Amino acid sequence: MKNCVAIKEDLKKYLIPAFERKAKSIIAIDVKKFTSYTDTLVIIEGSSQRQVTAIAGHLIKSLKGQKIKTIGVEGVKEGDWALLDYGEVIIHVFESEKKSFYDIEGLWADAPRIDLSEFKETFKPQEEEEEDGF
């Protein structure tokens, strides 16, 4: 993957709960050189509104358990697009159709992606599990 940077240890605490909920896709973008309001955008795709709500709820609960509180939360109950603002990290959890429509990663095409390959080895994506029959 071109324009890719290594993951920093501080970011892992935000990503592990997302990977635990078997999202369809997870992308992390390093935007600190492009904006002053955050360092990292995490874009998570859920396969349904119910999964979006479950992923967002799990993230909030897991991070709160680590004493990390949100600055702002929007859209969790609706399940189309949940926004979790943690200051240095902003997490978007999208239902597939909304993710395609808003194309957040396309808006940040010039920003480097963060290499999440170490998580993909540990946490099997939802689509691969379905193919295996699990």
N, CA, C and O atoms as CSV, one atom per row, in Angstrom:
chain,resi,resn,atom,element,x,y,z
A,1,MET,N,N,0.861,-1.191,0.000
A,1,MET,CA,C,0.000,0.000,0.000
A,1,MET,C,C,0.891,1.232,0.000
A,1,MET,O,O,1.761,1.372,0.860
A,2,LYS,N,N,0.683,2.111,-0.945
A,2,LYS,CA,C,1.506,3.306,-1.006
A,2,LYS,C,C,0.965,4.363,-0.044
A,2,LYS,O,O,-0.214,4.354,0.310
A,3,ASN,N,N,1.843,5.269,0.369
A,3,ASN,CA,C,1.477,6.329,1.300
A,3,ASN,C,C,0.917,5.752,2.599
A,3,ASN,O,O,-0.172,6.118,3.039
A,4,CYS,N,N,1.683,4.845,3.202
A,4,CYS,CA,C,1.248,4.145,4.400
A,4,CYS,C,C,2.252,4.392,5.525
A,4,CYS,O,O,3.460,4.413,5.289
A,5,VAL,N,N,1.748,4.579,6.752
A,5,VAL,CA,C,2.618,4.803,7.897
A,5,VAL,C,C,2.360,3.729,8.953
A,5,VAL,O,O,1.293,3.116,8.992
A,6,ALA,N,N,3.351,3.519,9.797
A,6,ALA,CA,C,3.242,2.518,10.860
A,6,ALA,C,C,2.254,2.981,11.932
A,6,ALA,O,O,2.067,4.176,12.164
A,7,ILE,N,N,1.645,2.016,12.560
A,7,ILE,CA,C,0.691,2.313,13.629
A,7,ILE,C,C,1.447,2.690,14.903
A,7,ILE,O,O,2.494,2.117,15.204
A,8,LYS,N,N,0.918,3.647,15.640
A,8,LYS,CA,C,1.505,4.045,16.914
A,8,LYS,C,C,0.782,3.322,18.037
A,8,LYS,O,O,-0.415,3.049,17.939
A,9,GLU,N,N,1.496,3.017,19.085
A,9,GLU,CA,C,0.942,2.267,20.215
A,9,GLU,C,C,-0.320,2.920,20.789
A,9,GLU,O,O,-1.269,2.219,21.138
A,10,ASP,N,N,-0.341,4.241,20.888
A,10,ASP,CA,C,-1.498,4.935,21.462
A,10,ASP,C,C,-2.788,4.680,20.683
A,10,ASP,O,O,-3.874,4.708,21.262
A,11,LEU,N,N,-2.680,4.436,19.397
A,11,LEU,CA,C,-3.861,4.229,18.568
A,11,LEU,C,C,-4.477,2.846,18.768
A,11,LEU,O,O,-5.673,2.663,18.539
A,12,LYS,N,N,-3.687,1.889,19.183
A,12,LYS,CA,C,-4.162,0.509,19.318
A,12,LYS,C,C,-5.342,0.388,20.272
A,12,LYS,O,O,-6.233,-0.431,20.048
A,13,LYS,N,N,-5.362,1.188,21.332
A,13,LYS,CA,C,-6.464,1.092,22.296
A,13,LYS,C,C,-7.806,1.472,21.685
A,13,LYS,O,O,-8.852,1.051,22.179
A,14,TYR,N,N,-7.789,2.261,20.620
A,14,TYR,CA,C,-9.015,2.628,19.908
A,14,TYR,C,C,-9.409,1.566,18.874
A,14,TYR,O,O,-10.590,1.394,18.574
A,15,LEU,N,N,-8.431,0.872,18.343
A,15,LEU,CA,C,-8.679,-0.069,17.261
A,15,LEU,C,C,-9.069,-1.466,17.735
A,15,LEU,O,O,-9.892,-2.123,17.098
A,16,ILE,N,N,-8.499,-1.923,18.830
A,16,ILE,CA,C,-8.789,-3.277,19.301
A,16,ILE,C,C,-10.282,-3.506,19.502
A,16,ILE,O,O,-10.793,-4.519,19.024
A,17,PRO,N,N,-11.024,-2.608,20.195
A,17,PRO,CA,C,-12.468,-2.855,20.338
A,17,PRO,C,C,-13.211,-2.872,19.003
A,17,PRO,O,O,-14.208,-3.581,18.864
A,18,ALA,N,N,-12.747,-2.113,18.034
A,18,ALA,CA,C,-13.388,-2.103,16.714
A,18,ALA,C,C,-13.181,-3.449,16.018
A,18,ALA,O,O,-14.117,-3.999,15.437
A,19,PHE,N,N,-11.970,-3.973,16.077
A,19,PHE,CA,C,-11.697,-5.263,15.451
A,19,PHE,C,C,-12.393,-6.406,16.182
A,19,PHE,O,O,-12.698,-7.427,15.567
A,20,GLU,N,N,-12.648,-6.257,17.476
A,20,GLU,CA,C,-13.352,-7.294,18.235
A,20,GLU,C,C,-14.781,-7.505,17.739
A,20,GLU,O,O,-15.333,-8.593,17.903
A,21,ARG,N,N,-15.377,-6.498,17.145
A,21,ARG,CA,C,-16.765,-6.583,16.681
A,21,ARG,C,C,-16.884,-6.966,15.214
A,21,ARG,O,O,-17.966,-6.861,14.636
A,22,LYS,N,N,-15.808,-7.402,14.613
A,22,LYS,CA,C,-15.808,-7.968,13.264
A,22,LYS,C,C,-16.489,-7.084,12.218
A,22,LYS,O,O,-17.392,-7.518,11.503
A,23,ALA,N,N,-16.042,-5.870,12.152
A,23,ALA,CA,C,-16.545,-4.932,11.138
A,23,ALA,C,C,-16.183,-5.418,9.738
A,23,ALA,O,O,-15.259,-6.214,9.569
A,24,LYS,N,N,-16.915,-4.937,8.741
A,24,LYS,CA,C,-16.607,-5.298,7.353
A,24,LYS,C,C,-15.265,-4.731,6.934
A,24,LYS,O,O,-14.491,-5.399,6.248
A,25,SER,N,N,-14.983,-3.497,7.345
A,25,SER,CA,C,-13.690,-2.887,7.023
A,25,SER,C,C,-13.355,-1.821,8.056
A,25,SER,O,O,-14.234,-1.206,8.660
A,26,ILE,N,N,-12.059,-1.624,8.236
A,26,ILE,CA,C,-11.557,-0.581,9.139
A,26,ILE,C,C,-10.369,0.076,8.460
A,26,ILE,O,O,-9.432,-0.593,8.025
A,27,ILE,N,N,-10.425,1.392,8.377
A,27,ILE,CA,C,-9.355,2.188,7.775
A,27,ILE,C,C,-8.956,3.254,8.780
A,27,ILE,O,O,-9.818,3.872,9.405
A,28,ALA,N,N,-7.670,3.473,8.940
A,28,ALA,CA,C,-7.178,4.555,9.796
A,28,ALA,C,C,-6.335,5.492,8.939
A,28,ALA,O,O,-5.482,5.056,8.166
A,29,ILE,N,N,-6.595,6.797,9.093
A,29,ILE,CA,C,-5.934,7.801,8.275
A,29,ILE,C,C,-5.223,8.806,9.181
A,29,ILE,O,O,-5.819,9.337,10.118
A,30,ASP,N,N,-3.969,9.057,8.902
A,30,ASP,CA,C,-3.168,10.027,9.659
A,30,ASP,C,C,-3.383,11.415,9.045
A,30,ASP,O,O,-2.875,11.710,7.964
A,31,VAL,N,N,-4.142,12.263,9.749
A,31,VAL,CA,C,-4.491,13.582,9.211
A,31,VAL,C,C,-3.833,14.735,9.976
A,31,VAL,O,O,-4.176,15.895,9.749
A,32,LYS,N,N,-2.902,14.436,10.870
A,32,LYS,CA,C,-2.346,15.504,11.718
A,32,LYS,C,C,-1.642,16.613,10.941
A,32,LYS,O,O,-1.576,17.745,11.420
A,33,LYS,N,N,-1.119,16.317,9.764
A,33,LYS,CA,C,-0.470,17.358,8.951
A,33,LYS,C,C,-1.473,18.162,8.135
A,33,LYS,O,O,-1.115,19.174,7.532
A,34,PHE,N,N,-2.730,17.717,8.112
A,34,PHE,CA,C,-3.747,18.348,7.280
A,34,PHE,C,C,-4.791,19.135,8.067
A,34,PHE,O,O,-5.485,19.977,7.497
A,35,THR,N,N,-4.911,18.875,9.361
A,35,THR,CA,C,-5.952,19.527,10.150
A,35,THR,C,C,-5.492,19.734,11.589
A,35,THR,O,O,-4.626,19.015,12.087
A,36,SER,N,N,-6.072,20.710,12.236
A,36,SER,CA,C,-5.698,21.004,13.625
A,36,SER,C,C,-6.643,20.368,14.647
A,36,SER,O,O,-6.349,20.385,15.842
A,37,TYR,N,N,-7.765,19.811,14.205
A,37,TYR,CA,C,-8.753,19.326,15.168
A,37,TYR,C,C,-8.592,17.859,15.575
A,37,TYR,O,O,-9.213,17.429,16.548
A,38,THR,N,N,-7.785,17.089,14.865
A,38,THR,CA,C,-7.535,15.697,15.243
A,38,THR,C,C,-6.261,15.198,14.582
A,38,THR,O,O,-5.753,15.808,13.641
A,39,ASP,N,N,-5.753,14.085,15.083
A,39,ASP,CA,C,-4.563,13.461,14.498
A,39,ASP,C,C,-4.914,12.297,13.583
A,39,ASP,O,O,-4.264,12.074,12.562
A,40,THR,N,N,-5.964,11.550,13.968
A,40,THR,CA,C,-6.295,10.323,13.260
A,40,THR,C,C,-7.795,10.200,13.041
A,40,THR,O,O,-8.594,10.487,13.932
A,41,LEU,N,N,-8.161,9.771,11.847
A,41,LEU,CA,C,-9.543,9.408,11.547
A,41,LEU,C,C,-9.593,7.892,11.406
A,41,LEU,O,O,-8.770,7.299,10.709
A,42,VAL,N,N,-10.548,7.279,12.059
A,42,VAL,CA,C,-10.777,5.845,11.912
A,42,VAL,C,C,-12.144,5.690,11.274
A,42,VAL,O,O,-13.131,6.237,11.766
A,43,ILE,N,N,-12.205,4.947,10.182
A,43,ILE,CA,C,-13.454,4.744,9.455
A,43,ILE,C,C,-13.774,3.256,9.495
A,43,ILE,O,O,-13.028,2.421,8.984
A,44,ILE,N,N,-14.905,2.956,10.118
A,44,ILE,CA,C,-15.322,1.567,10.322
A,44,ILE,C,C,-16.611,1.336,9.548
A,44,ILE,O,O,-17.520,2.166,9.573
A,45,GLU,N,N,-16.680,0.213,8.868
A,45,GLU,CA,C,-17.882,-0.132,8.112
A,45,GLU,C,C,-18.579,-1.319,8.766
A,45,GLU,O,O,-17.977,-2.370,8.983
A,46,GLY,N,N,-19.865,-1.128,9.078
A,46,GLY,CA,C,-20.700,-2.205,9.577
A,46,GLY,C,C,-21.665,-2.641,8.486
A,46,GLY,O,O,-22.010,-1.851,7.607
A,47,SER,N,N,-22.094,-3.877,8.537
A,47,SER,CA,C,-22.942,-4.406,7.474
A,47,SER,C,C,-24.412,-4.038,7.621
A,47,SER,O,O,-25.191,-4.224,6.687
A,48,SER,N,N,-24.801,-3.516,8.786
A,48,SER,CA,C,-26.202,-3.136,9.014
A,48,SER,C,C,-26.259,-2.024,10.062
A,48,SER,O,O,-25.268,-1.738,10.733
A,49,GLN,N,N,-27.424,-1.409,10.190
A,49,GLN,CA,C,-27.601,-0.376,11.219
A,49,GLN,C,C,-27.387,-0.971,12.602
A,49,GLN,O,O,-26.809,-0.335,13.483
A,50,ARG,N,N,-27.854,-2.182,12.777
A,50,ARG,CA,C,-27.700,-2.854,14.073
A,50,ARG,C,C,-26.216,-3.056,14.409
A,50,ARG,O,O,-25.799,-2.849,15.549
A,51,GLN,N,N,-25.430,-3.459,13.414
A,51,GLN,CA,C,-24.007,-3.655,13.662
A,51,GLN,C,C,-23.298,-2.333,13.926
A,51,GLN,O,O,-22.397,-2.276,14.763
A,52,VAL,N,N,-23.687,-1.268,13.226
A,52,VAL,CA,C,-23.106,0.053,13.471
A,52,VAL,C,C,-23.336,0.450,14.925
A,52,VAL,O,O,-22.413,0.903,15.602
A,53,THR,N,N,-24.564,0.282,15.402
A,53,THR,CA,C,-24.890,0.614,16.787
A,53,THR,C,C,-24.093,-0.257,17.760
A,53,THR,O,O,-23.594,0.233,18.774
A,54,ALA,N,N,-23.975,-1.550,17.445
A,54,ALA,CA,C,-23.230,-2.462,18.315
A,54,ALA,C,C,-21.739,-2.109,18.365
A,54,ALA,O,O,-21.135,-2.107,19.438
A,55,ILE,N,N,-21.157,-1.817,17.221
A,55,ILE,CA,C,-19.731,-1.453,17.179
A,55,ILE,C,C,-19.498,-0.166,17.959
A,55,ILE,O,O,-18.588,-0.097,18.785
A,56,ALA,N,N,-20.310,0.851,17.703
A,56,ALA,CA,C,-20.142,2.137,18.393
A,56,ALA,C,C,-20.336,1.972,19.900
A,56,ALA,O,O,-19.559,2.511,20.689
A,57,GLY,N,N,-21.354,1.239,20.295
A,57,GLY,CA,C,-21.594,1.010,21.723
A,57,GLY,C,C,-20.448,0.278,22.388
A,57,GLY,O,O,-20.052,0.612,23.505
A,58,HIS,N,N,-19.911,-0.726,21.699
A,58,HIS,CA,C,-18.774,-1.483,22.231
A,58,HIS,C,C,-17.534,-0.593,22.367
A,58,HIS,O,O,-16.811,-0.675,23.361
A,59,LEU,N,N,-17.295,0.249,21.373
A,59,LEU,CA,C,-16.164,1.179,21.448
A,59,LEU,C,C,-16.302,2.113,22.646
A,59,LEU,O,O,-15.357,2.287,23.416
A,60,ILE,N,N,-17.468,2.707,22.798
A,60,ILE,CA,C,-17.689,3.646,23.909
A,60,ILE,C,C,-17.468,2.954,25.244
A,60,ILE,O,O,-16.774,3.479,26.114
A,61,LYS,N,N,-18.057,1.778,25.404
A,61,LYS,CA,C,-17.945,1.038,26.671
A,61,LYS,C,C,-16.497,0.607,26.951
A,61,LYS,O,O,-15.991,0.774,28.061
A,62,SER,N,N,-15.848,0.054,25.931
A,62,SER,CA,C,-14.460,-0.406,26.103
A,62,SER,C,C,-13.514,0.735,26.446
A,62,SER,O,O,-12.676,0.607,27.339
A,63,LEU,N,N,-13.649,1.847,25.738
A,63,LEU,CA,C,-12.757,2.979,25.985
A,63,LEU,C,C,-13.061,3.644,27.326
A,63,LEU,O,O,-12.151,4.102,28.017
A,64,LYS,N,N,-14.328,3.696,27.685
A,64,LYS,CA,C,-14.692,4.242,28.999
A,64,LYS,C,C,-14.069,3.391,30.102
A,64,LYS,O,O,-13.627,3.919,31.123
A,65,GLY,N,N,-14.033,2.072,29.897
A,65,GLY,CA,C,-13.388,1.169,30.845
A,65,GLY,C,C,-11.895,1.425,30.970
A,65,GLY,O,O,-11.287,1.071,31.980
A,66,GLN,N,N,-11.307,2.031,29.964
A,66,GLN,CA,C,-9.884,2.405,29.997
A,66,GLN,C,C,-9.705,3.862,30.438
A,66,GLN,O,O,-8.616,4.428,30.335
A,67,LYS,N,N,-10.801,4.456,30.932
A,67,LYS,CA,C,-10.810,5.857,31.397
A,67,LYS,C,C,-10.627,6.847,30.255
A,67,LYS,O,O,-10.084,7.934,30.452
A,68,ILE,N,N,-11.084,6.470,29.052
A,68,ILE,CA,C,-11.033,7.351,27.889
A,68,ILE,C,C,-12.469,7.749,27.584
A,68,ILE,O,O,-13.290,6.916,27.200
A,69,LYS,N,N,-12.758,9.021,27.757
A,69,LYS,CA,C,-14.125,9.498,27.555
A,69,LYS,C,C,-14.247,10.263,26.246
A,69,LYS,O,O,-13.300,10.892,25.775
A,70,THR,N,N,-15.430,10.189,25.682
A,70,THR,CA,C,-15.684,10.907,24.438
A,70,THR,C,C,-15.864,12.397,24.696
A,70,THR,O,O,-16.344,12.809,25.752
A,71,ILE,N,N,-15.476,13.180,23.726
A,71,ILE,CA,C,-15.761,14.611,23.732
A,71,ILE,C,C,-17.167,14.823,23.187
A,71,ILE,O,O,-17.906,15.698,23.638
A,72,GLY,N,N,-17.515,13.997,22.204
A,72,GLY,CA,C,-18.841,14.084,21.600
A,72,GLY,C,C,-19.222,12.783,20.924
A,72,GLY,O,O,-18.366,12.062,20.411
A,73,VAL,N,N,-20.525,12.483,20.926
A,73,VAL,CA,C,-21.058,11.282,20.290
A,73,VAL,C,C,-22.312,11.673,19.522
A,73,VAL,O,O,-23.166,12.390,20.043
A,74,GLU,N,N,-22.421,11.206,18.290
A,74,GLU,CA,C,-23.599,11.479,17.458
A,74,GLU,C,C,-23.990,10.224,16.691
A,74,GLU,O,O,-23.121,9.466,16.261
A,75,GLY,N,N,-25.274,9.997,16.516
A,75,GLY,CA,C,-25.803,9.010,15.590
A,75,GLY,C,C,-25.753,7.554,16.002
A,75,GLY,O,O,-26.040,6.686,15.177
A,76,VAL,N,N,-25.405,7.250,17.227
A,76,VAL,CA,C,-25.279,5.848,17.635
A,76,VAL,C,C,-26.630,5.124,17.561
A,76,VAL,O,O,-26.707,4.016,17.030
A,77,LYS,N,N,-27.666,5.727,18.075
A,77,LYS,CA,C,-28.984,5.076,18.088
A,77,LYS,C,C,-29.556,4.889,16.693
A,77,LYS,O,O,-30.226,3.889,16.430
A,78,GLU,N,N,-29.306,5.826,15.800
A,78,GLU,CA,C,-29.849,5.744,14.447
A,78,GLU,C,C,-29.201,4.629,13.637
A,78,GLU,O,O,-29.876,3.954,12.861
A,79,GLY,N,N,-27.903,4.432,13.810
A,79,GLY,CA,C,-27.215,3.316,13.185
A,79,GLY,C,C,-26.780,3.486,11.742
A,79,GLY,O,O,-26.279,2.532,11.146
A,80,ASP,N,N,-26.953,4.671,11.154
A,80,ASP,CA,C,-26.468,4.898,9.788
A,80,ASP,C,C,-25.014,5.356,9.796
A,80,ASP,O,O,-24.188,4.882,9.016
A,81,TRP,N,N,-24.724,6.292,10.698
A,81,TRP,CA,C,-23.397,6.890,10.795
A,81,TRP,C,C,-23.218,7.363,12.231
A,81,TRP,O,O,-23.848,8.330,12.659
A,82,ALA,N,N,-22.364,6.683,12.960
A,82,ALA,CA,C,-22.054,7.093,14.322
A,82,ALA,C,C,-20.709,7.816,14.310
A,82,ALA,O,O,-19.764,7.380,13.652
A,83,LEU,N,N,-20.636,8.909,15.033
A,83,LEU,CA,C,-19.411,9.698,15.141
A,83,LEU,C,C,-18.996,9.718,16.601
A,83,LEU,O,O,-19.766,10.136,17.466
A,84,LEU,N,N,-17.776,9.264,16.875
A,84,LEU,CA,C,-17.229,9.249,18.222
A,84,LEU,C,C,-15.982,10.120,18.224
A,84,LEU,O,O,-14.988,9.793,17.576
A,85,ASP,N,N,-16.036,11.219,18.947
A,85,ASP,CA,C,-14.933,12.178,18.980
A,85,ASP,C,C,-14.152,12.005,20.276
A,85,ASP,O,O,-14.675,12.238,21.366
A,86,TYR,N,N,-12.896,11.593,20.144
A,86,TYR,CA,C,-11.996,11.434,21.287
A,86,TYR,C,C,-10.863,12.462,21.259
A,86,TYR,O,O,-9.841,12.281,21.922
A,87,GLY,N,N,-11.041,13.515,20.509
A,87,GLY,CA,C,-10.005,14.544,20.419
A,87,GLY,C,C,-8.948,14.174,19.412
A,87,GLY,O,O,-9.069,14.514,18.235
A,88,GLU,N,N,-7.910,13.481,19.850
A,88,GLU,CA,C,-6.824,13.113,18.937
A,88,GLU,C,C,-7.234,12.026,17.945
A,88,GLU,O,O,-6.560,11.814,16.937
A,89,VAL,N,N,-8.341,11.337,18.234
A,89,VAL,CA,C,-8.869,10.310,17.336
A,89,VAL,C,C,-10.365,10.556,17.153
A,89,VAL,O,O,-11.103,10.713,18.127
A,90,ILE,N,N,-10.801,10.588,15.901
A,90,ILE,CA,C,-12.228,10.671,15.594
A,90,ILE,C,C,-12.600,9.393,14.867
A,90,ILE,O,O,-11.976,9.023,13.872
A,91,ILE,N,N,-13.629,8.723,15.379
A,91,ILE,CA,C,-14.049,7.447,14.828
A,91,ILE,C,C,-15.404,7.616,14.149
A,91,ILE,O,O,-16.362,8.101,14.751
A,92,HIS,N,N,-15.465,7.204,12.880
A,92,HIS,CA,C,-16.718,7.174,12.121
A,92,HIS,C,C,-17.106,5.705,11.969
A,92,HIS,O,O,-16.294,4.894,11.525
A,93,VAL,N,N,-18.333,5.359,12.333
A,93,VAL,CA,C,-18.832,4.007,12.112
A,93,VAL,C,C,-20.018,4.130,11.162
A,93,VAL,O,O,-21.051,4.700,11.511
A,94,PHE,N,N,-19.857,3.592,9.965
A,94,PHE,CA,C,-20.847,3.734,8.904
A,94,PHE,C,C,-21.525,2.411,8.578
A,94,PHE,O,O,-20.912,1.348,8.669
A,95,GLU,N,N,-22.784,2.488,8.200
A,95,GLU,CA,C,-23.466,1.393,7.512
A,95,GLU,C,C,-22.923,1.446,6.077
A,95,GLU,O,O,-22.602,2.528,5.586
A,96,SER,N,N,-22.818,0.317,5.411
A,96,SER,CA,C,-22.132,0.219,4.109
A,96,SER,C,C,-22.594,1.253,3.081
A,96,SER,O,O,-21.765,1.900,2.441
A,97,GLU,N,N,-23.891,1.410,2.919
A,97,GLU,CA,C,-24.404,2.345,1.914
A,97,GLU,C,C,-24.008,3.789,2.236
A,97,GLU,O,O,-23.639,4.549,1.341
A,98,LYS,N,N,-24.087,4.159,3.507
A,98,LYS,CA,C,-23.712,5.520,3.923
A,98,LYS,C,C,-22.208,5.743,3.752
A,98,LYS,O,O,-21.777,6.830,3.367
A,99,LYS,N,N,-21.426,4.728,4.034
A,99,LYS,CA,C,-19.973,4.845,3.871
A,99,LYS,C,C,-19.630,5.150,2.414
A,99,LYS,O,O,-18.805,6.019,2.129
A,100,SER,N,N,-20.267,4.433,1.504
A,100,SER,CA,C,-20.029,4.678,0.075
A,100,SER,C,C,-20.481,6.077,-0.332
A,100,SER,O,O,-19.796,6.756,-1.098
A,101,PHE,N,N,-21.624,6.504,0.176
A,101,PHE,CA,C,-22.182,7.806,-0.189
A,101,PHE,C,C,-21.286,8.960,0.271
A,101,PHE,O,O,-20.997,9.871,-0.506
A,102,TYR,N,N,-20.850,8.920,1.533
A,102,TYR,CA,C,-20.058,10.028,2.078
A,102,TYR,C,C,-18.578,9.954,1.718
A,102,TYR,O,O,-17.911,10.988,1.682
A,103,ASP,N,N,-18.052,8.780,1.457
A,103,ASP,CA,C,-16.683,8.583,0.986
A,103,ASP,C,C,-15.658,9.439,1.744
A,103,ASP,O,O,-14.897,10.195,1.140
A,104,ILE,N,N,-15.655,9.307,3.056
A,104,ILE,CA,C,-14.723,10.072,3.900
A,104,ILE,C,C,-13.267,9.801,3.509
A,104,ILE,O,O,-12.454,10.723,3.449
A,105,GLU,N,N,-12.946,8.532,3.245
A,105,GLU,CA,C,-11.550,8.240,2.887
A,105,GLU,C,C,-11.161,8.879,1.568
A,105,GLU,O,O,-9.988,9.190,1.362
A,106,GLY,N,N,-12.115,9.084,0.668
A,106,GLY,CA,C,-11.847,9.794,-0.587
A,106,GLY,C,C,-11.545,11.262,-0.356
A,106,GLY,O,O,-10.735,11.857,-1.067
A,107,LEU,N,N,-12.199,11.846,0.642
A,107,LEU,CA,C,-11.937,13.248,0.978
A,107,LEU,C,C,-10.512,13.438,1.504
A,107,LEU,O,O,-9.926,14.511,1.360
A,108,TRP,N,N,-9.970,12.393,2.110
A,108,TRP,CA,C,-8.632,12.445,2.693
A,108,TRP,C,C,-7.656,11.599,1.873
A,108,TRP,O,O,-6.751,10.983,2.436
A,109,ALA,N,N,-7.828,11.564,0.569
A,109,ALA,CA,C,-7.016,10.722,-0.303
A,109,ALA,C,C,-5.515,11.044,-0.235
A,109,ALA,O,O,-4.684,10.161,-0.448
A,110,ASP,N,N,-5.169,12.293,0.057
A,110,ASP,CA,C,-3.756,12.683,0.125
A,110,ASP,C,C,-3.101,12.350,1.459
A,110,ASP,O,O,-1.877,12.391,1.575
A,111,ALA,N,N,-3.898,12.022,2.457
A,111,ALA,CA,C,-3.360,11.714,3.788
A,111,ALA,C,C,-2.904,10.260,3.838
A,111,ALA,O,O,-3.535,9.387,3.242
A,112,PRO,N,N,-1.810,10.000,4.548
A,112,PRO,CA,C,-1.313,8.617,4.625
A,112,PRO,C,C,-2.250,7.709,5.420
A,112,PRO,O,O,-2.833,8.115,6.425
A,113,ARG,N,N,-2.379,6.478,4.944
A,113,ARG,CA,C,-3.131,5.451,5.656
A,113,ARG,C,C,-2.216,4.830,6.700
A,113,ARG,O,O,-1.000,4.760,6.520
A,114,ILE,N,N,-2.813,4.388,7.779
A,114,ILE,CA,C,-2.052,3.727,8.834
A,114,ILE,C,C,-2.136,2.224,8.598
A,114,ILE,O,O,-3.216,1.681,8.363
A,115,ASP,N,N,-0.996,1.566,8.661
A,115,ASP,CA,C,-0.916,0.130,8.401
A,115,ASP,C,C,-1.585,-0.648,9.537
A,115,ASP,O,O,-1.115,-0.625,10.675
A,116,LEU,N,N,-2.681,-1.331,9.221
A,116,LEU,CA,C,-3.426,-2.116,10.208
A,116,LEU,C,C,-3.235,-3.616,10.011
A,116,LEU,O,O,-4.009,-4.412,10.541
A,117,SER,N,N,-2.227,-4.003,9.265
A,117,SER,CA,C,-2.039,-5.414,8.928
A,117,SER,C,C,-1.859,-6.301,10.160
A,117,SER,O,O,-2.249,-7.469,10.130
A,118,GLU,N,N,-1.288,-5.785,11.225
A,118,GLU,CA,C,-1.115,-6.624,12.419
A,118,GLU,C,C,-2.459,-7.019,13.028
A,118,GLU,O,O,-2.567,-8.079,13.644
A,119,PHE,N,N,-3.467,-6.194,12.868
A,119,PHE,CA,C,-4.801,-6.519,13.370
A,119,PHE,C,C,-5.498,-7.531,12.471
A,119,PHE,O,O,-6.239,-8.388,12.953
A,120,LYS,N,N,-5.266,-7.436,11.188
A,120,LYS,CA,C,-5.915,-8.341,10.250
A,120,LYS,C,C,-5.449,-9.773,10.441
A,120,LYS,O,O,-6.178,-10.709,10.114
A,121,GLU,N,N,-4.242,-9.957,10.966
A,121,GLU,CA,C,-3.753,-11.297,11.261
A,121,GLU,C,C,-4.430,-11.859,12.510
A,121,GLU,O,O,-4.702,-13.057,12.587
A,122,THR,N,N,-4.701,-10.992,13.484
A,122,THR,CA,C,-5.295,-11.410,14.749
A,122,THR,C,C,-6.805,-11.544,14.659
A,122,THR,O,O,-7.377,-12.495,15.191
A,123,PHE,N,N,-7.456,-10.602,13.992
A,123,PHE,CA,C,-8.910,-10.555,13.896
A,123,PHE,C,C,-9.328,-10.823,12.453
A,123,PHE,O,O,-9.010,-10.043,11.556
A,124,LYS,N,N,-10.026,-11.905,12.237
A,124,LYS,CA,C,-10.456,-12.290,10.894
A,124,LYS,C,C,-11.652,-11.436,10.466
A,124,LYS,O,O,-12.620,-11.344,11.221
A,125,PRO,N,N,-11.625,-10.808,9.289
A,125,PRO,CA,C,-12.755,-10.011,8.826
A,125,PRO,C,C,-14.028,-10.834,8.673
A,125,PRO,O,O,-13.973,-12.045,8.461
A,126,GLN,N,N,-15.166,-10.171,8.780
A,126,GLN,CA,C,-16.475,-10.809,8.732
A,126,GLN,C,C,-16.673,-11.613,7.446
A,126,GLN,O,O,-17.164,-12.740,7.504
A,127,GLU,N,N,-16.311,-11.070,6.310
A,127,GLU,CA,C,-16.534,-11.734,5.032
A,127,GLU,C,C,-15.778,-13.055,4.949
A,127,GLU,O,O,-16.311,-14.027,4.414
A,128,GLU,N,N,-14.549,-13.117,5.464
A,128,GLU,CA,C,-13.769,-14.348,5.429
A,128,GLU,C,C,-14.428,-15.420,6.288
A,128,GLU,O,O,-14.444,-16.589,5.903
A,129,GLU,N,N,-14.974,-15.043,7.448
A,129,GLU,CA,C,-15.631,-15.992,8.323
A,129,GLU,C,C,-16.860,-16.589,7.652
A,129,GLU,O,O,-17.099,-17.792,7.755
A,130,GLU,N,N,-17.642,-15.758,6.967
A,130,GLU,CA,C,-18.837,-16.228,6.300
A,130,GLU,C,C,-18.481,-17.232,5.216
A,130,GLU,O,O,-19.196,-18.217,5.030
A,131,GLU,N,N,-17.384,-17.000,4.495
A,131,GLU,CA,C,-16.950,-17.922,3.455
A,131,GLU,C,C,-16.559,-19.250,4.051
A,131,GLU,O,O,-16.779,-20.289,3.429
A,132,ASP,N,N,-15.979,-19.250,5.249
A,132,ASP,CA,C,-15.554,-20.474,5.911
A,132,ASP,C,C,-16.726,-21.215,6.557
A,132,ASP,O,O,-16.578,-22.357,6.991
A,133,GLY,N,N,-17.886,-20.567,6.620
A,133,GLY,CA,C,-19.054,-21.189,7.211
A,133,GLY,C,C,-19.183,-21.004,8.705
A,133,GLY,O,O,-19.976,-21.695,9.344
A,134,PHE,N,N,-18.428,-20.094,9.274
A,134,PHE,CA,C,-18.499,-19.845,10.721
A,134,PHE,C,C,-19.290,-18.609,11.017
A,134,PHE,O,O,-19.454,-18.245,12.182
